[in-house]
Amino acid sequence: MKKEIGFTLLELMIVVAIILIIAAIAVPNLLKSKMAANEASAAASSRTISTSNVTYTSTYNIGFAGTLPQLGPTGGSCATVSSACADLIDSVLSSGTKSGYSFNYSAPAAAPTTTAPNNTFAVLATPLTPGTTSYSTFCIDQTNVLKKDPTGTTAGPSSAGCGTFIGTSI
């Protein structure tokens, strides 16, 4: 009789069971890693918006941008770089959502001028799906201090800044 080479059904079932156990352990850690990456991206994007606003102020002498798209690239109604589309941040961030976060930008006037400049602004970054994309909210304003609320319960921002934001500076 000829000896057959191969695996038995029992051996294959054991291998599959081991792979499922390893996957059950790894998946929650992968989700936590994804949430941590989203938080890091939100913090970095908030700082990018703040830094871009400083550049906007020194370039156009009308205070901070009135809206997030004003910091974004040219296109549509903006053919050239101007205070209406300063090309300081990318189109993804200027749309208001990036890496599982929504960026809510607030300033006193949507169209600042030299006689009525925006002296304040605030950006609140909130998770698009709390508990799935992340938990924490971030706020940054004209002080360039990034604040984090790990519980994600803070609402806002106001055009006056993050003064009432419940969180810690990071």
N, C-alpha and C positions, 0 to 999 in steps of 0.2 A: 504494500500500500504506500502511496505517495504522501509525504508530509506536506501539509498546506502551510503557507507562510501568510501571516496577517494578524490582525487584532480580533479578539473576541468582542462580542457585544458588551459584555461586562466591563472589559478594559476601557472601551470607548466611553461608556457611561460614567466611569470613575473620572476619566480625564475631563469630560464635560462638566461634571459636578465640581471639580477643583477649579476650573476656569470660571464657573458661575460664582463660587465663593470669593475668588480673588476680585471679580468684577463688583460684587456687592460691597466689598471693602473699599475699592478704589473710587467708585462713582461719587459718593458723598464728598470725598476729598477733592475730586476734580471740580465739583460744583462750588466748593468753598474757594478754590483757587480762582475760578472764573469770577466770583463775586469780589475777591480781593483785587483782581486785575481791573475790574470795572471801577472800583473805588479809586485805585491809583490813577486811572485814566481821568476820572472826574476831577480829582484834585489837581492833576496837571493841566487839564483843560481850563479849570477855573483860574489857575495862575496865568495861563496863556492869555485869557480874556483880560485879566487885570493889567498885565504887562502891555498888551496891545493898546489898552485904554490910555496908559501913560504915554505911549508913542503917539497915539491919536491926538492927545492934548497938546503935546509939544509941536506936532506937525501943523495942526490946523488952528490953534489958538482960540478954540471955541468951547473949551472944557471937554468933558468926557462925551463919548458917543451917546446918542439918544436911544439907539436900538442896537441889538446884536448884529443884524445884517449890515449896519453901517461899518462895522469892523471887517466885514467879509470881502470877498473878491468882486471884481467887476463882472458884469453880465446883465442881461435884460435891459433895463433902462439906464444902466451905468456903463458907458462905453470906455471911460477912462477913470483912472484912480482919482478920487476926490473925497471930500468929507462924507459924501453919500455912500461910497463904497471904497473904503481905504485899503483893502487888500492886505490886512494885517493878520487875519486868521483864515483858515481854510473853509471851503463851502460846507463841509459836514458840520463843523462846529457852529458856523454862522446860521445854520438852519435851526439850531436850538436842541438837537438831540445827537448824542454820541455815546457809544459804548454802554448802552443800557441806561443812560441818564438823560434827563430833560433839563435844559438850562433856561431858567426864567430870569431875564434881564430887566432891570428897572432903573430908570433915570428920570429926573424931574421933567425934562422936555424932550420930545421925540425929535425935534429939529433945533439943536442948539445954535446960537449965534454969538458973535463977539459981544453984543450988548446984553445978551441973556445966556451966558454959558452954563453948562451942566457942571456943577462943582461936586456932585456926588453921583454915585451909581452903586448898584448891588447886583450880584448874581447868586441865585440859589440853584444848586444842582440837586435834583431829586431823582431817585430811582424810578424808571418807567414802570417796573413791576416789583414793588417792595416784597422782599423775601425771596425773589427769584433772581433779579439782576443785582440786588444789593439791599442793604438796610439803611446805611448812613446817608445823611444829607450834608451838603457843604455850602458855605456862604463866604463870599469875598466881596469887599467893597473898596472904596477909594483909599482906605488905610493900607491896602495890600496884605492884610492879615487874613489868612485862610482859616475858617472855623469849621469844625466838624461836629455834627450831632449824631452819635452812633445809634440812637434809637429811631432816628428819622421822623420825629414828631413835629419838627419845626416847620411852620408855614411862613410864607413871605416871598420875596424880600420886599423891603420898602425902598423908595428912591432915596431915602435918607441914609441907607446903609444897613449893616448887619448888627446894629447896636442892641436890638432886642433878641438876637439869635441865641438860643440856648445851646451851647456847645463849647468845645475846647479849641484853643488855637493850636494849629499844627504847622 
